[in-house]
Amino acid sequence: MLIHAEVGTAGGLGGRRTNRSGAFPSQEAVGDLFEAASPAARPDVIAAVALAETEWSEQFVSTLTTGDLLLKEVVEVVADGALRSVL
């Protein structure tokens, strides 16, 4: 399952307008998305943040994966680079 938010609509990311520049959303917006996501969708959010490599990605991922073995594994898969070959 992939996370999808409509660009420029009021419905995406909790009713706020999403970023039209093509840049990765803010840490606050992604945090809100993570909190609202179902447990099954949270690994997708973590993978997206890890792949985005923003200035806040590492701390964000570290904080949200503490104590969650599945989310930690997602980070390891991203770090191994296997996903980059399909992007």
C-alpha positions in Angstrom: 0.0 0.0 0.0 1.4 3.4 -0.9 0.5 6.7 0.7 -1.1 9.1 -1.7 -2.2 12.7 -1.1 -3.8 14.8 -3.8 -1.5 17.8 -4.6 -3.2 21.1 -4.2 -6.5 19.8 -2.7 -7.8 20.5 0.7 -8.4 16.8 1.4 -4.7 15.7 1.5 -2.7 15.7 4.8 -5.4 16.5 7.2 -7.2 19.2 5.1 -4.1 21.4 4.5 -2.9 22.2 1.1 0.0 20.0 0.0 3.3 21.2 -1.4 3.1 22.1 -5.1 6.8 22.6 -5.6 7.5 18.9 -5.8 9.7 19.1 -2.7 9.2 16.6 0.1 6.5 17.7 2.6 7.6 19.3 5.9 8.5 17.2 9.0 5.3 18.4 10.6 3.1 17.3 7.7 4.8 13.9 7.5 4.5 13.5 11.3 0.7 14.2 11.0 0.5 11.7 8.1 2.4 9.0 10.1 0.1 9.5 13.1 -3.0 9.3 11.0 -1.7 6.2 9.0 -2.9 2.8 9.8 -0.3 0.4 11.2 0.0 -1.3 7.8 0.7 2.0 6.1 3.3 3.3 8.5 6.2 1.4 7.0 5.5 3.2 3.7 5.8 6.5 5.4 9.1 5.5 7.1 10.5 4.3 3.8 9.5 7.5 2.0 11.2 9.6 4.7 14.3 7.5 4.6 14.4 7.7 0.8 13.9 11.4 0.8 17.0 12.0 2.8 15.9 15.4 4.0 17.9 17.3 6.7 15.5 15.9 9.3 15.0 12.3 7.9 17.5 10.5 10.1 16.3 11.9 13.4 12.6 11.4 12.4 13.1 7.8 11.4 15.2 7.1 14.5 12.6 8.5 16.8 9.6 6.7 15.2 11.3 3.3 14.8 12.5 3.0 18.4 11.0 -0.2 19.8 9.4 -1.3 16.5 11.2 -4.1 14.8 9.2 -4.0 11.6 9.9 -0.2 11.1 13.5 -0.8 11.9 13.7 -3.5 9.2 12.2 -1.0 6.7 15.0 1.4 7.4 17.6 -1.3 6.9 16.0 -2.3 3.6 16.1 1.3 2.4 19.7 1.7 3.7 20.8 -1.4 1.7 19.9 0.5 -1.5 17.7 -2.2 -3.0 14.7 0.2 -3.4 16.8 2.8 -5.3 17.2 0.5 -8.2 13.5 0.6 -8.9 13.0 4.3 -8.5 
